[in-house]
């Protein structure tokens, strides 16, 4: 969707709202851009995203990528984080919560809701995540969401440190992901 100020949302053309038990994920909208820029500048977010900061212009470019569907994570107290989906038929998730929202089970709820949506509503056969091995809280959170460790890897072109490949294997719901 293009808007007069240059905002264009990439990803799924028919992106829809995804509802978890305690969170709601909705496609990013133009008014969210400045919030995302601020969040990415927070040292407690920055360190999990390879210390990469964004200007409004570079954030608009990132949100317009066709291969990535960006979502805002909402809870009862408003926006609490960002989740992006990449791939088509199979692919992965990346997510962060703003520091004040962590430790309350909201991240696993949002991750589980999106993975189930991709599996059950979009027919995806595989959903993965790739947290850094040093990020114990993220690895625990993804486990709570229904992801299991598949393998561990050293730093590479996309990761600045060793990382863990995890796959959604939540067996609840109408479909089961491939083993």
Beta strands, then each sheet from edge to edge (+ up, - down):
strand 1: 18-19
strand 2: 24-27
strand 3: 68-75
strand 4: 78-87
strand 5: 90-97
strand 6: 126-129
strand 7: 147-153
strand 8: 163-168
sheet 1: 1+ 2- 3+ 4- 5+ 6+ 8- 7+
end
